[in-house]
Amino acid sequence: MAKTKHLNREEFLKVVEHTPLVSIDLIVYNLDGKVLVGFRKNRPAQNTWFVPGGKILKNELIADAIRRISKAELGVEFSSLQAHFKGVYEHLYPDNFADAPGISTHYIVLAYEIHMTSTIIEPPPEQHSEYCWLTPQEILDNPAIHENTKAYFKPVPTEK
């Protein structure tokens, strides 16, 4: 795999302005069937409750991204064998990571469910200021949970 050159802030903002980003969201269930959500510190979706996740990097295989994102977001590395594909989602935000005016963010999200077999998890504080475990119904009922997270627990609409 080729080494990825990291973009500086201005270069990445141009990417966000002109293209969708591909990301992975992790819907992590504990032994009680509750889902981990964190209160986001960063844009987009700042100051809302959201499931952990992150961008897939250039030349990064999905299996490698799941390992990297789970380690960075959850403090525990999960393999792609432990992650069950839920579906593809689109997330549209009116803002962006840099809070630059007039630039929205568009994600194509690959959602994966992880059912933990242990209760040991210590999510790092970089992305979320606090965490909690909620049932899917509590997620749907809570107005502080971002609508893009709620979408993971709603029935899939069928086209007519």
Protein Blocks (a to p, Z undefined) as FASTA:
>chain_A
ZZdddddfklmmmmmmmpccdddddddddfkopacddddfbdehihiacdddddddehia
fklmmmmmmmmmnopacdfklpccfbdcddddfbdfkopghiacdddddddddddfbfbd
cddfklpmbdcdddfklmmmpmkbcfklmmmmgccdddZZ
